[in-house]
Amino acid sequence: MASTFSIRRLVEKALHSGLLTPDIEQGINAELTRLGYLPIGDSEALELLMYEMDEGRIRLVPRVGFCGDPLQQTVSPLF
């Protein structure tokens, strides 16, 4: 099964915007599930995305809380 380059396009979108949004993350996960494997070019793109996130050049956008308040945390602290 040939890759449709969807993962690379999604990574490109995150790199261009500087944001990893829930939509982009869901798209990457959906494509990985659909393919059932990680093509070599897509693995390199994901490595680049992770590197850029580690360097602070890509920001992870959290999911919006239940009340539509983007500042509301969706995960409650353990303490």
C-alpha positions as CSV (number, residue, x, y, z in Angstrom):
1,M,0.0,0.0,0.0
2,A,1.5,3.3,-1.1
3,S,1.5,6.3,1.3
4,T,-0.5,9.3,0.1
5,F,1.9,11.7,1.8
6,S,-0.9,12.8,4.2
7,I,1.3,12.6,7.3
8,R,4.0,14.7,5.6
9,R,1.4,17.3,4.6
10,L,0.1,17.4,8.1
11,V,3.6,17.8,9.5
12,E,4.2,20.5,7.0
13,K,1.1,22.3,8.1
14,A,2.3,22.2,11.8
15,L,5.8,23.4,10.8
16,H,4.4,26.3,8.8
17,S,1.9,27.4,11.5
18,G,4.2,26.7,14.4
19,L,1.3,24.9,16.1
20,L,0.4,21.2,16.6
21,T,-3.4,21.5,16.8
22,P,-5.8,18.7,17.9
23,D,-7.0,18.4,14.2
24,I,-3.4,17.9,12.9
25,E,-2.7,15.4,15.7
26,Q,-6.0,13.5,15.0
27,G,-5.2,13.5,11.2
28,I,-1.7,12.0,11.8
29,N,-3.2,9.3,14.1
30,A,-6.0,8.5,11.6
31,E,-3.5,8.1,8.8
32,L,-1.2,5.9,10.8
33,T,-4.2,3.7,11.7
34,R,-5.4,3.6,8.1
35,L,-2.0,2.6,6.8
36,G,-1.1,0.1,9.6
37,Y,2.6,1.0,9.3
38,L,4.8,4.1,9.2
39,P,6.5,4.7,5.8
40,I,10.1,5.8,6.0
41,G,9.5,9.3,4.6
42,D,6.7,9.9,7.1
43,S,8.8,8.7,10.0
44,E,11.4,11.3,9.1
45,A,8.8,14.0,8.9
46,L,7.5,12.9,12.4
47,E,11.0,12.9,13.8
48,L,11.5,16.5,12.4
49,L,8.2,17.5,14.1
50,M,9.2,16.1,17.4
51,Y,12.6,17.8,17.2
52,E,11.0,21.1,16.4
53,M,8.7,20.7,19.4
54,D,11.6,19.8,21.6
55,E,13.4,23.0,20.5
56,G,10.3,25.0,21.3
57,R,9.6,26.1,17.7
58,I,6.3,24.2,17.5
59,R,3.7,24.7,20.2
60,L,1.2,22.1,21.2
61,V,-2.4,23.5,21.3
62,P,-4.5,21.8,24.0
63,R,-8.0,20.7,23.4
64,V,-10.7,23.2,24.4
65,G,-12.4,22.5,27.7
66,F,-16.1,21.4,28.1
67,C,-17.4,24.9,28.5
68,G,-15.6,26.3,25.5
69,D,-13.0,28.0,27.7
70,P,-9.6,27.5,26.0
71,L,-7.9,28.3,29.3
72,Q,-9.7,25.5,31.1
73,Q,-7.5,22.5,31.7
74,T,-8.8,19.3,30.3
75,V,-6.6,17.2,32.6
76,S,-7.0,17.7,36.4
77,P,-3.8,17.7,38.5
78,L,-3.1,14.6,40.6
79,F,-2.4,16.6,43.8
